[in-house]
């Protein structure tokens, strides 16, 4: 009697969903908010088809008018201004200087 080999079903890799632990401004998810996060966000804003940001990074990046849906230029400005203590993250776009 010959038994056919069994194979496990293959599935496409999935990206882990964002957690509820949000560190506003931490776009590169290294647990620190600094200028590197602005660079990551600006690269993604410039060409998000060529530069990937994780789902958690996008949640963290959405720090100005949070929950607006997707990170935008105001989020980049907010991170920069938070680094020099002009605003605190999660801010409103009207708070930006």
LINDAQUI-V822462 format. One record per backbone hydrogen bond with DSSP energy under -1.0 kcal/mol. NH is the residue of the N-H (numbers start at 1). CO is the residue of the C=O. E is the energy in kcal/mol with one decimal. If there is no record, write none. Layout:
# LINDAQUI-V822462
nh->NH co->CO e->E
nh->NH co->CO e->E
This chain:
# LINDAQUI-V822462
nh->22 co->20 e->-1.3
nh->25 co->60 e->-3.1
nh->26 co->23 e->-2.4
nh->27 co->25 e->-1.9
nh->29 co->26 e->-1.0
nh->37 co->34 e->-1.5
nh->39 co->35 e->-2.0
nh->40 co->36 e->-2.3
nh->41 co->37 e->-2.4
nh->42 co->38 e->-2.9
nh->43 co->39 e->-2.4
nh->44 co->40 e->-2.3
nh->45 co->41 e->-2.9
nh->46 co->42 e->-2.2
nh->47 co->43 e->-2.0
nh->50 co->47 e->-1.1
nh->51 co->47 e->-1.5
nh->58 co->54 e->-2.1
nh->59 co->55 e->-1.9
nh->60 co->56 e->-2.8
nh->61 co->57 e->-2.3
nh->62 co->58 e->-1.4
nh->63 co->61 e->-2.6
nh->65 co->91 e->-3.4
nh->76 co->72 e->-1.3
nh->77 co->73 e->-2.5
nh->78 co->74 e->-2.4
nh->79 co->75 e->-2.2
nh->80 co->76 e->-2.2
nh->81 co->77 e->-2.8
nh->82 co->78 e->-2.1
nh->83 co->79 e->-1.7
nh->85 co->82 e->-1.4
nh->86 co->81 e->-3.2
nh->91 co->63 e->-1.7
nh->95 co->92 e->-1.9
